[in-house]
Amino acid sequence: MKARVTVTLKNGVLDPQGKAIEGGLAALGFAGVGHVRQGKVFDIELSGRSAEQARADLAEMCEKLLANTVIENYAIEIV
Amino acid sequence: MKARVTVTLKNGVLDPQGKAIEGGLAALGFAGVGHVRQGKVFDIELSGRSAEQARADLAEMCEKLLANTVIENYAIEIV
């Protein structure tokens, strides 16, 4: 089974990388571009689990390793 | 309008960061975890465009700045 975990910064957390991309897009001449926020995505292959169990394990992986839950949100999607 | 651009490494391109995460998850005791691939996600606010035009502009942004199309694929989603 394949899963996709998306980790994004929480609202209100500064995102200098996103700001730099905003500046880059403006410099390239793209008008009407508002805020840009950058996040991470993890494509993970899992075996020997039900979808239910996979979801629980992925949440634990996020809490322990994939996301910094002080400043980041995560979303789990079984593909 | 909001859009999400997901940039992932093409198949066959080495992903040392993904490998490190695989090792980390194994070290934390998660069994049955196969390949892990890491990518990037960009949440972009756009204004003054139709969905069609936004999609075209986002593709151009990916080609010019957001993705290295030699080694990366990108997917555009209007939210």
Backbone of each chain as nested JSON, in Angstrom:
{
  "chains": [
    {"id": "A", "residues": [
      {"number": 1, "name": "MET", "atoms": {"N": [0.846, -1.188, 0.0], "CA": [0.0, 0.0, 0.0], "C": [0.888, 1.247, 0.0]}},
      {"number": 2, "name": "LYS", "atoms": {"N": [0.42, 2.262, -0.708], "CA": [1.196, 3.503, -0.74], "C": [0.451, 4.599, 0.004]}},
      {"number": 3, "name": "ALA", "atoms": {"N": [1.194, 5.437, 0.67], "CA": [0.583, 6.542, 1.396], "C": [1.353, 7.82, 1.079]}},
      {"number": 4, "name": "ARG", "atoms": {"N": [0.639, 8.924, 1.131], "CA": [1.272, 10.236, 0.961], "C": [1.007, 11.066, 2.212]}},
      {"number": 5, "name": "VAL", "atoms": {"N": [2.086, 11.524, 2.819], "CA": [1.983, 12.386, 3.996], "C": [2.412, 13.784, 3.583]}},
      {"number": 6, "name": "THR", "atoms": {"N": [1.575, 14.759, 3.836], "CA": [1.89, 16.154, 3.5], "C": [2.073, 16.938, 4.79]}},
      {"number": 7, "name": "VAL", "atoms": {"N": [3.222, 17.563, 4.923], "CA": [3.535, 18.339, 6.123], "C": [3.633, 19.807, 5.73]}},
      {"number": 8, "name": "THR", "atoms": {"N": [2.815, 20.645, 6.355], "CA": [2.809, 22.081, 6.04], "C": [2.99, 22.889, 7.319]}},
      {"number": 9, "name": "LEU", "atoms": {"N": [3.511, 24.081, 7.178], "CA": [3.679, 24.958, 8.332], "C": [2.315, 25.419, 8.838]}},
      {"number": 10, "name": "LYS", "atoms": {"N": [2.169, 25.537, 10.137], "CA": [0.929, 26.06, 10.697], "C": [0.777, 27.535, 10.337]}},
      {"number": 11, "name": "ASN", "atoms": {"N": [-0.472, 27.996, 10.32], "CA": [-0.717, 29.418, 10.076], "C": [0.0, 30.259, 11.128]}},
      {"number": 12, "name": "GLY", "atoms": {"N": [0.592, 31.34, 10.692], "CA": [1.25, 32.228, 11.628], "C": [2.73, 31.939, 11.808]}},
      {"number": 13, "name": "VAL", "atoms": {"N": [3.162, 30.761, 11.363], "CA": [4.591, 30.454, 11.454], "C": [5.291, 31.072, 10.246]}},
      {"number": 14, "name": "LEU", "atoms": {"N": [6.344, 31.822, 10.495], "CA": [7.07, 32.473, 9.41], "C": [7.643, 31.442, 8.443]}},
      {"number": 15, "name": "ASP", "atoms": {"N": [7.606, 31.762, 7.165], "CA": [8.091, 30.839, 6.145], "C": [9.019, 31.598, 5.195]}},
      {"number": 16, "name": "PRO", "atoms": {"N": [10.288, 31.757, 5.591], "CA": [11.221, 32.536, 4.765], "C": [11.421, 31.926, 3.381]}},
      {"number": 17, "name": "GLN", "atoms": {"N": [11.346, 30.598, 3.3], "CA": [11.516, 29.937, 2.004], "C": [10.361, 30.315, 1.063]}},
      {"number": 18, "name": "GLY", "atoms": {"N": [9.142, 30.311, 1.622], "CA": [7.981, 30.727, 0.834], "C": [8.1, 32.176, 0.385]}},
      {"number": 19, "name": "LYS", "atoms": {"N": [8.591, 33.03, 1.298], "CA": [8.781, 34.449, 0.956], "C": [9.78, 34.598, -0.19]}},
      {"number": 20, "name": "ALA", "atoms": {"N": [10.846, 33.812, -0.134], "CA": [11.863, 33.882, -1.187], "C": [11.267, 33.47, -2.529]}},
      {"number": 21, "name": "ILE", "atoms": {"N": [10.39, 32.474, -2.502], "CA": [9.754, 32.023, -3.748], "C": [8.82, 33.111, -4.277]}},
      {"number": 22, "name": "GLU", "atoms": {"N": [8.072, 33.765, -3.362], "CA": [7.234, 34.899, -3.775], "C": [8.068, 35.946, -4.51]}},
      {"number": 23, "name": "GLY", "atoms": {"N": [9.212, 36.277, -3.911], "CA": [10.108, 37.27, -4.518], "C": [10.614, 36.795, -5.871]}},
      {"number": 24, "name": "GLY", "atoms": {"N": [10.952, 35.516, -5.947], "CA": [11.455, 34.95, -7.202], "C": [10.413, 35.005, -8.301]}},
      {"number": 25, "name": "LEU", "atoms": {"N": [9.172, 34.659, -7.94], "CA": [8.099, 34.676, -8.942], "C": [7.83, 36.103, -9.43]}},
      {"number": 26, "name": "ALA", "atoms": {"N": [7.852, 37.059, -8.477], "CA": [7.647, 38.455, -8.861], "C": [8.774, 38.91, -9.792]}},
      {"number": 27, "name": "ALA", "atoms": {"N": [10.007, 38.526, -9.469], "CA": [11.15, 38.921, -10.288], "C": [11.066, 38.328, -11.691]}},
      {"number": 28, "name": "LEU", "atoms": {"N": [10.408, 37.177, -11.803], "CA": [10.244, 36.543, -13.118], "C": [9.076, 37.139, -13.895]}},
      {"number": 29, "name": "GLY", "atoms": {"N": [8.354, 38.086, -13.26], "CA": [7.293, 38.782, -13.975], "C": [5.894, 38.218, -13.791]}},
      {"number": 30, "name": "PHE", "atoms": {"N": [5.726, 37.283, -12.852], "CA": [4.393, 36.746, -12.602], "C": [3.631, 37.708, -11.696]}},
      {"number": 31, "name": "ALA", "atoms": {"N": [2.552, 38.284, -12.199], "CA": [1.756, 39.23, -11.413], "C": [0.632, 38.484, -10.705]}},
      {"number": 32, "name": "GLY", "atoms": {"N": [0.058, 39.134, -9.694], "CA": [-1.102, 38.562, -9.013], "C": [-0.803, 37.317, -8.217]}},
      {"number": 33, "name": "VAL", "atoms": {"N": [0.439, 37.187, -7.755], "CA": [0.788, 36.044, -6.916], "C": [0.792, 36.511, -5.464]}},
      {"number": 34, "name": "GLY", "atoms": {"N": [-0.051, 35.932, -4.639], "CA": [-0.125, 36.291, -3.228], "C": [0.859, 35.474, -2.419]}},
      {"number": 35, "name": "HIS", "atoms": {"N": [0.434, 35.062, -1.239], "CA": [1.32, 34.302, -0.366], "C": [1.691, 32.951, -0.961]}},
      {"number": 36, "name": "VAL", "atoms": {"N": [2.935, 32.576, -0.715], "CA": [3.403, 31.237, -1.074], "C": [3.904, 30.572, 0.2]}},
      {"number": 37, "name": "ARG", "atoms": {"N": [3.487, 29.342, 0.44], "CA": [3.96, 28.598, 1.602], "C": [4.543, 27.287, 1.096]}},
      {"number": 38, "name": "GLN", "atoms": {"N": [5.708, 26.942, 1.628], "CA": [6.31, 25.682, 1.197], "C": [6.162, 24.604, 2.259]}},
      {"number": 39, "name": "GLY", "atoms": {"N": [5.867, 23.408, 1.826], "CA": [5.786, 22.27, 2.73], "C": [6.521, 21.076, 2.162]}},
      {"number": 40, "name": "LYS", "atoms": {"N": [6.339, 19.942, 2.835], "CA": [7.038, 18.723, 2.412], "C": [6.033, 17.625, 2.148]}},
      {"number": 41, "name": "VAL", "atoms": {"N": [6.408, 16.719, 1.276], "CA": [5.533, 15.587, 1.012], "C": [6.383, 14.307, 1.078]}},
      {"number": 42, "name": "PHE", "atoms": {"N": [5.838, 13.278, 1.706], "CA": [6.534, 12.002, 1.819], "C": [5.669, 10.919, 1.188]}},
      {"number": 43, "name": "ASP", "atoms": {"N": [6.231, 10.206, 0.217], "CA": [5.541, 9.051, -0.361], "C": [6.133, 7.808, 0.273]}},
      {"number": 44, "name": "ILE", "atoms": {"N": [5.298, 7.072, 0.985], "CA": [5.777, 5.961, 1.809], "C": [5.085, 4.677, 1.39]}},
      {"number": 45, "name": "GLU", "atoms": {"N": [5.889, 3.621, 1.177], "CA": [5.322, 2.299, 0.895], "C": [5.217, 1.52, 2.198]}},
      {"number": 46, "name": "LEU", "atoms": {"N": [4.061, 0.931, 2.417], "CA": [3.834, 0.17, 3.645], "C": [3.335, -1.22, 3.275]}},
      {"number": 47, "name": "SER", "atoms": {"N": [3.677, -2.217, 4.074], "CA": [3.16, -3.562, 3.812], "C": [2.69, -4.196, 5.113]}},
      {"number": 48, "name": "GLY", "atoms": {"N": [1.859, -5.231, 4.973], "CA": [1.422, -6.019, 6.132], "C": [0.542, -5.269, 7.106]}},
      {"number": 49, "name": "ARG", "atoms": {"N": [-0.284, -4.36, 6.58], "CA": [-1.165, -3.585, 7.455], "C": [-2.519, -3.406, 6.768]}},
      {"number": 50, "name": "SER", "atoms": {"N": [-3.555, -3.283, 7.579], "CA": [-4.832, -2.805, 7.046], "C": [-4.718, -1.297, 6.844]}},
      {"number": 51, "name": "ALA", "atoms": {"N": [-5.635, -0.723, 6.071], "CA": [-5.627, 0.723, 5.853], "C": [-5.757, 1.463, 7.193]}},
      {"number": 52, "name": "GLU", "atoms": {"N": [-6.577, 0.9, 8.061], "CA": [-6.808, 1.486, 9.389], "C": [-5.507, 1.54, 10.195]}},
      {"number": 53, "name": "GLN", "atoms": {"N": [-4.807, 0.384, 10.195], "CA": [-3.552, 0.278, 10.944], "C": [-2.487, 1.18, 10.328]}},
      {"number": 54, "name": "ALA", "atoms": {"N": [-2.476, 1.224, 8.988], "CA": [-1.493, 2.073, 8.296], "C": [-1.687, 3.531, 8.702]}},
      {"number": 55, "name": "ARG", "atoms": {"N": [-2.934, 3.96, 8.748], "CA": [-3.229, 5.344, 9.114], "C": [-2.732, 5.66, 10.535]}},
      {"number": 56, "name": "ALA", "atoms": {"N": [-2.96, 4.717, 11.446], "CA": [-2.505, 4.905, 12.829], "C": [-0.979, 4.953, 12.901]}},
      {"number": 57, "name": "ASP", "atoms": {"N": [-0.323, 4.035, 12.153], "CA": [1.144, 4.012, 12.161], "C": [1.712, 5.294, 11.55]}},
      {"number": 58, "name": "LEU", "atoms": {"N": [1.09, 5.757, 10.47], "CA": [1.583, 6.98, 9.815], "C": [1.442, 8.182, 10.74]}},
      {"number": 59, "name": "ALA", "atoms": {"N": [0.351, 8.241, 11.492], "CA": [0.182, 9.338, 12.444], "C": [1.311, 9.292, 13.479]}},
      {"number": 60, "name": "GLU", "atoms": {"N": [1.651, 8.084, 13.919], "CA": [2.734, 7.945, 14.901], "C": [4.081, 8.352, 14.279]}},
      {"number": 61, "name": "MET", "atoms": {"N": [4.293, 7.969, 13.001], "CA": [5.537, 8.367, 12.31], "C": [5.631, 9.89, 12.219]}},
      {"number": 62, "name": "CYS", "atoms": {"N": [4.496, 10.537, 11.952], "CA": [4.484, 11.998, 11.862], "C": [4.833, 12.619, 13.202]}},
      {"number": 63, "name": "GLU", "atoms": {"N": [4.212, 12.095, 14.252], "CA": [4.441, 12.657, 15.586], "C": [5.904, 12.486, 16.002]}},
      {"number": 64, "name": "LYS", "atoms": {"N": [6.488, 11.337, 15.625], "CA": [7.833, 11.018, 16.107], "C": [8.952, 11.514, 15.21]}},
      {"number": 65, "name": "LEU", "atoms": {"N": [8.705, 11.565, 13.89], "CA": [9.823, 11.843, 12.985], "C": [9.514, 12.827, 11.859]}},
      {"number": 66, "name": "LEU", "atoms": {"N": [8.377, 12.655, 11.195], "CA": [8.184, 13.368, 9.935], "C": [7.809, 14.84, 10.107]}},
      {"number": 67, "name": "ALA", "atoms": {"N": [7.112, 15.16, 11.186], "CA": [6.667, 16.538, 11.37], "C": [7.111, 17.062, 12.728]}},
      {"number": 68, "name": "ASN", "atoms": {"N": [7.338, 18.347, 12.79], "CA": [7.543, 19.02, 14.068], "C": [6.191, 19.621, 14.433]}},
      {"number": 69, "name": "THR", "atoms": {"N": [5.457, 18.917, 15.29], "CA": [4.046, 19.292, 15.502], "C": [3.884, 20.596, 16.279]}},
      {"number": 70, "name": "VAL", "atoms": {"N": [4.983, 21.162, 16.75], "CA": [4.887, 22.494, 17.362], "C": [4.573, 23.537, 16.284]}},
      {"number": 71, "name": "ILE", "atoms": {"N": [5.181, 23.375, 15.129], "CA": [5.016, 24.388, 14.079], "C": [4.405, 23.836, 12.787]}},
      {"number": 72, "name": "GLU", "atoms": {"N": [4.194, 22.524, 12.713], "CA": [3.727, 21.942, 11.448], "C": [2.467, 21.105, 11.636]}},
      {"number": 73, "name": "ASN", "atoms": {"N": [1.624, 21.134, 10.619], "CA": [0.477, 20.23, 10.523], "C": [0.829, 19.096, 9.573]}},
      {"number": 74, "name": "TYR", "atoms": {"N": [0.159, 17.96, 9.752], "CA": [0.356, 16.898, 8.752], "C": [-0.991, 16.346, 8.301]}},
      {"number": 75, "name": "ALA", "atoms": {"N": [-1.006, 15.859, 7.065], "CA": [-2.203, 15.227, 6.507], "C": [-1.791, 13.884, 5.919]}},
      {"number": 76, "name": "ILE", "atoms": {"N": [-2.582, 12.86, 6.187], "CA": [-2.274, 11.498, 5.731], "C": [-3.303, 11.085, 4.691]}},
      {"number": 77, "name": "GLU", "atoms": {"N": [-2.814, 10.508, 3.618], "CA": [-3.684, 10.095, 2.528], "C": [-3.212, 8.714, 2.071]}},
      {"number": 78, "name": "ILE", "atoms": {"N": [-4.105, 7.745, 2.1], "CA": [-3.746, 6.414, 1.59], "C": [-4.076, 6.409, 0.099]}},
      {"number": 79, "name": "VAL", "atoms": {"N": [-3.061, 6.096, -0.722], "CA": [-3.247, 6.211, -2.183], "C": [-3.764, 4.882, -2.761]}}
    ]},
    {"id": "B", "residues": [
      {"number": 1, "name": "MET", "atoms": {"N": [-7.853, 32.695, -5.581], "CA": [-7.846, 31.25, -5.801], "C": [-6.567, 30.656, -5.211]}},
      {"number": 2, "name": "LYS", "atoms": {"N": [-6.691, 29.462, -4.67], "CA": [-5.508, 28.806, -4.111], "C": [-5.132, 27.593, -4.954]}},
      {"number": 3, "name": "ALA", "atoms": {"N": [-3.853, 27.383, -5.04], "CA": [-3.388, 26.23, -5.802], "C": [-2.33, 25.494, -4.995]}},
      {"number": 4, "name": "ARG", "atoms": {"N": [-2.245, 24.219, -5.223], "CA": [-1.195, 23.418, -4.598], "C": [-0.371, 22.76, -5.694]}},
      {"number": 5, "name": "VAL", "atoms": {"N": [0.933, 23.004, -5.646], "CA": [1.856, 22.387, -6.597], "C": [2.705, 21.369, -5.843]}},
      {"number": 6, "name": "THR", "atoms": {"N": [2.708, 20.146, -6.316], "CA": [3.503, 19.095, -5.681], "C": [4.644, 18.708, -6.607]}},
      {"number": 7, "name": "VAL", "atoms": {"N": [5.856, 18.788, -6.086], "CA": [7.041, 18.476, -6.882], "C": [7.693, 17.228, -6.287]}},
      {"number": 8, "name": "THR", "atoms": {"N": [7.828, 16.193, -7.105], "CA": [8.421, 14.935, -6.622], "C": [9.563, 14.526, -7.535]}},
      {"number": 9, "name": "LEU", "atoms": {"N": [10.493, 13.773, -6.99], "CA": [11.609, 13.285, -7.801], "C": [11.114, 12.259, -8.808]}},
      {"number": 10, "name": "LYS", "atoms": {"N": [11.679, 12.27, -10.001], "CA": [11.34, 11.254, -10.992], "C": [11.83, 9.887, -10.529]}},
      {"number": 11, "name": "ASN", "atoms": {"N": [11.17, 8.863, -11.032], "CA": [11.608, 7.499, -10.737], "C": [13.045, 7.31, -11.203]}},
      {"number": 12, "name": "GLY", "atoms": {"N": [13.837, 6.63, -10.391], "CA": [15.207, 6.349, -10.774], "C": [16.191, 7.387, -10.277]}},
      {"number": 13, "name": "VAL", "atoms": {"N": [15.695, 8.541, -9.85], "CA": [16.594, 9.561, -9.302], "C": [16.85, 9.231, -7.829]}},
      {"number": 14, "name": "LEU", "atoms": {"N": [18.109, 9.186, -7.459], "CA": [18.457, 8.859, -6.077], "C": [17.876, 9.889, -5.115]}},
      {"number": 15, "name": "ASP", "atoms": {"N": [17.397, 9.409, -3.96], "CA": [16.788, 10.29, -2.965], "C": [17.394, 9.997, -1.596]}},
      {"number": 16, "name": "PRO", "atoms": {"N": [18.571, 10.584, -1.335], "CA": [19.249, 10.289, -0.068], "C": [18.431, 10.71, 1.154]}},
      {"number": 17, "name": "GLN", "atoms": {"N": [17.651, 11.767, 1.01], "CA": [16.828, 12.233, 2.124], "C": [15.758, 11.175, 2.453]}},
      {"number": 18, "name": "GLY", "atoms": {"N": [15.129, 10.641, 1.392], "CA": [14.149, 9.571, 1.583], "C": [14.775, 8.35, 2.233]}},
      {"number": 19, "name": "LYS", "atoms": {"N": [16.005, 8.004, 1.796], "CA": [16.713, 6.858, 2.371], "C": [16.97, 7.08, 3.856]}},
      {"number": 20, "name": "ALA", "atoms": {"N": [17.35, 8.306, 4.214], "CA": [17.629, 8.628, 5.615], "C": [16.358, 8.479, 6.453]}},
      {"number": 21, "name": "ILE", "atoms": {"N": [15.222, 8.865, 5.873], "CA": [13.952, 8.743, 6.589], "C": [13.6, 7.261, 6.772]}},
      {"number": 22, "name": "GLU", "atoms": {"N": [13.825, 6.457, 5.719], "CA": [13.621, 5.005, 5.835], "C": [14.416, 4.454, 7.009]}},
      {"number": 23, "name": "GLY", "atoms": {"N": [15.689, 4.859, 7.083], "CA": [16.55, 4.397, 8.172], "C": [16.04, 4.863, 9.521]}},
      {"number": 24, "name": "GLY", "atoms": {"N": [15.589, 6.107, 9.567], "CA": [15.067, 6.665, 10.81], "C": [13.836, 5.929, 11.287]}},
      {"number": 25, "name": "LEU", "atoms": {"N": [12.931, 5.628, 10.351], "CA": [11.697, 4.923, 10.722], "C": [12.022, 3.512, 11.203]}},
      {"number": 26, "name": "ALA", "atoms": {"N": [12.978, 2.851, 10.539], "CA": [13.376, 1.5, 10.968], "C": [13.976, 1.558, 12.368]}},
      {"number": 27, "name": "ALA", "atoms": {"N": [14.808, 2.563, 12.614], "CA": [15.449, 2.716, 13.924], "C": [14.42, 2.979, 15.02]}},
      {"number": 28, "name": "LEU", "atoms": {"N": [13.289, 3.602, 14.641], "CA": [12.231, 3.868, 15.621], "C": [11.336, 2.641, 15.829]}},
      {"number": 29, "name": "GLY", "atoms": {"N": [11.613, 1.558, 15.081], "CA": [10.874, 0.321, 15.312], "C": [9.664, 0.122, 14.411]}},
      {"number": 30, "name": "PHE", "atoms": {"N": [9.509, 0.955, 13.367], "CA": [8.395, 0.751, 12.439], "C": [8.78, -0.339, 11.438]}},
      {"number": 31, "name": "ALA", "atoms": {"N": [8.051, -1.457, 11.458], "CA": [8.339, -2.56, 10.535], "C": [7.482, -2.407, 9.284]}},
      {"number": 32, "name": "GLY", "atoms": {"N": [7.882, -3.108, 8.22], "CA": [7.066, -3.13, 7.004], "C": [7.015, -1.805, 6.279]}},
      {"number": 33, "name": "VAL", "atoms": {"N": [8.065, -0.998, 6.438], "CA": [8.128, 0.271, 5.71], "C": [9.054, 0.081, 4.515]}},
      {"number": 34, "name": "GLY", "atoms": {"N": [8.53, 0.265, 3.317], "CA": [9.329, 0.119, 2.106], "C": [9.988, 1.427, 1.736]}},
      {"number": 35, "name": "HIS", "atoms": {"N": [10.018, 1.702, 0.453], "CA": [10.673, 2.922, -0.004], "C": [9.964, 4.177, 0.502]}},
      {"number": 36, "name": "VAL", "atoms": {"N": [10.774, 5.177, 0.823], "CA": [10.258, 6.501, 1.175], "C": [10.876, 7.497, 0.194]}},
      {"number": 37, "name": "ARG", "atoms": {"N": [10.034, 8.355, -0.389], "CA": [10.538, 9.398, -1.298], "C": [10.051, 10.734, -0.768]}},
      {"number": 38, "name": "GLN", "atoms": {"N": [10.948, 11.697, -0.715], "CA": [10.525, 13.01, -0.234], "C": [10.373, 13.992, -1.385]}},
      {"number": 39, "name": "GLY", "atoms": {"N": [9.342, 14.803, -1.316], "CA": [9.117, 15.849, -2.307], "C": [8.761, 17.153, -1.63]}},
      {"number": 40, "name": "LYS", "atoms": {"N": [8.355, 18.115, -2.449], "CA": [8.016, 19.445, -1.941], "C": [6.601, 19.807, -2.336]}},
      {"number": 41, "name": "VAL", "atoms": {"N": [5.991, 20.64, -1.536], "CA": [4.656, 21.111, -1.881], "C": [4.63, 22.636, -1.724]}},
      {"number": 42, "name": "PHE", "atoms": {"N": [3.999, 23.311, -2.678], "CA": [3.897, 24.765, -2.625], "C": [2.422, 25.155, -2.637]}},
      {"number": 43, "name": "ASP", "atoms": {"N": [2.0, 25.897, -1.63], "CA": [0.641, 26.43, -1.608], "C": [0.719, 27.881, -2.059]}},
      {"number": 44, "name": "ILE", "atoms": {"N": [0.078, 28.159, -3.177], "CA": [0.233, 29.463, -3.831], "C": [-1.12, 30.138, -3.976]}},
      {"number": 45, "name": "GLU", "atoms": {"N": [-1.194, 31.404, -3.553], "CA": [-2.415, 32.191, -3.76], "C": [-2.288, 32.98, -5.056]}},
      {"number": 46, "name": "LEU", "atoms": {"N": [-3.316, 32.9, -5.878], "CA": [-3.307, 33.615, -7.152], "C": [-4.559, 34.46, -7.256]}},
      {"number": 47, "name": "SER", "atoms": {"N": [-4.443, 35.599, -7.933], "CA": [-5.636, 36.426, -8.129], "C": [-5.696, 36.911, -9.576]}},
      {"number": 48, "name": "GLY", "atoms": {"N": [-6.88, 37.328, -9.987], "CA": [-7.043, 37.928, -11.308], "C": [-6.848, 36.98, -12.465]}},
      {"number": 49, "name": "ARG", "atoms": {"N": [-7.208, 35.707, -12.273], "CA": [-7.021, 34.726, -13.349], "C": [-8.212, 33.775, -13.368]}},
      {"number": 50, "name": "SER", "atoms": {"N": [-8.501, 33.247, -14.532], "CA": [-9.42, 32.114, -14.603], "C": [-8.649, 30.868, -14.162]}},
      {"number": 51, "name": "ALA", "atoms": {"N": [-9.377, 29.803, -13.845], "CA": [-8.724, 28.547, -13.442], "C": [-7.815, 28.053, -14.561]}},
      {"number": 52, "name": "GLU", "atoms": {"N": [-8.287, 28.23, -15.782], "CA": [-7.515, 27.791, -16.959], "C": [-6.185, 28.539, -17.036]}},
      {"number": 53, "name": "GLN", "atoms": {"N": [-6.265, 29.879, -16.887], "CA": [-5.087, 30.727, -16.964], "C": [-4.147, 30.434, -15.795]}},
      {"number": 54, "name": "ALA", "atoms": {"N": [-4.746, 30.198, -14.609], "CA": [-3.935, 29.897, -13.428], "C": [-3.123, 28.629, -13.665]}},
      {"number": 55, "name": "ARG", "atoms": {"N": [-3.777, 27.623, -14.237], "CA": [-3.098, 26.355, -14.497], "C": [-1.918, 26.562, -15.461]}},
      {"number": 56, "name": "ALA", "atoms": {"N": [-2.135, 27.363, -16.478], "CA": [-1.062, 27.639, -17.453], "C": [0.084, 28.398, -16.785]}},
      {"number": 57, "name": "ASP", "atoms": {"N": [-0.258, 29.408, -15.963], "CA": [0.778, 30.184, -15.282], "C": [1.56, 29.313, -14.3]}},
      {"number": 58, "name": "LEU", "atoms": {"N": [0.842, 28.44, -13.585], "CA": [1.515, 27.57, -12.612], "C": [2.483, 26.62, -13.318]}},
      {"number": 59, "name": "ALA", "atoms": {"N": [2.069, 26.114, -14.474], "CA": [2.968, 25.234, -15.232], "C": [4.237, 25.997, -15.607]}},
      {"number": 60, "name": "GLU", "atoms": {"N": [4.065, 27.272, -16.008], "CA": [5.231, 28.084, -16.367], "C": [6.107, 28.345, -15.133]}},
      {"number": 61, "name": "MET", "atoms": {"N": [5.458, 28.603, -13.98], "CA": [6.228, 28.808, -12.738], "C": [7.037, 27.555, -12.395]}},
      {"number": 62, "name": "CYS", "atoms": {"N": [6.429, 26.388, -12.602], "CA": [7.133, 25.136, -12.318], "C": [8.337, 24.971, -13.234]}},
      {"number": 63, "name": "GLU", "atoms": {"N": [8.114, 25.239, -14.534], "CA": [9.211, 25.075, -15.503], "C": [10.358, 26.033, -15.204]}},
      {"number": 64, "name": "LYS", "atoms": {"N": [10.001, 27.252, -14.748], "CA": [11.026, 28.285, -14.597], "C": [11.664, 28.327, -13.219]}},
      {"number": 65, "name": "LEU", "atoms": {"N": [10.886, 27.974, -12.163], "CA": [11.42, 28.192, -10.814], "C": [11.184, 27.026, -9.847]}},
      {"number": 66, "name": "LEU", "atoms": {"N": [9.952, 26.504, -9.823], "CA": [9.592, 25.617, -8.708], "C": [10.167, 24.211, -8.826]}},
      {"number": 67, "name": "ALA", "atoms": {"N": [10.337, 23.743, -10.048], "CA": [10.814, 22.366, -10.227], "C": [12.033, 22.346, -11.129]}},
      {"number": 68, "name": "ASN", "atoms": {"N": [12.897, 21.385, -10.889], "CA": [13.992, 21.111, -11.819], "C": [13.515, 19.955, -12.688]}},
      {"number": 69, "name": "THR", "atoms": {"N": [13.024, 20.296, -13.883], "CA": [12.325, 19.28, -14.676], "C": [13.253, 18.199, -15.241]}},
      {"number": 70, "name": "VAL", "atoms": {"N": [14.55, 18.355, -15.05], "CA": [15.456, 17.277, -15.443], "C": [15.264, 16.08, -14.506]}},
      {"number": 71, "name": "ILE", "atoms": {"N": [15.073, 16.367, -13.234], "CA": [14.985, 15.273, -12.254], "C": [13.663, 15.242, -11.494]}},
      {"number": 72, "name": "GLU", "atoms": {"N": [12.797, 16.229, -11.717], "CA": [11.563, 16.293, -10.924], "C": [10.306, 16.373, -11.791]}},
      {"number": 73, "name": "ASN", "atoms": {"N": [9.25, 15.761, -11.299], "CA": [7.915, 15.92, -11.877], "C": [7.134, 16.924, -11.043]}},
      {"number": 74, "name": "TYR", "atoms": {"N": [6.135, 17.554, -11.675], "CA": [5.267, 18.41, -10.88], "C": [3.803, 18.129, -11.188]}},
      {"number": 75, "name": "ALA", "atoms": {"N": [2.963, 18.361, -10.18], "CA": [1.52, 18.192, -10.341], "C": [0.852, 19.456, -9.817]}},
      {"number": 76, "name": "ILE", "atoms": {"N": [-0.127, 19.94, -10.579], "CA": [-0.82, 21.181, -10.232], "C": [-2.262, 20.861, -9.876]}},
      {"number": 77, "name": "GLU", "atoms": {"N": [-2.707, 21.434, -8.779], "CA": [-4.063, 21.18, -8.305], "C": [-4.651, 22.531, -7.894]}},
      {"number": 78, "name": "ILE", "atoms": {"N": [-5.778, 22.893, -8.464], "CA": [-6.455, 24.125, -8.051], "C": [-7.39, 23.755, -6.901]}},
      {"number": 79, "name": "VAL", "atoms": {"N": [-7.217, 24.415, -5.755], "CA": [-7.972, 24.013, -4.555], "C": [-9.299, 24.776, -4.476]}}
    ]}
  ]
}
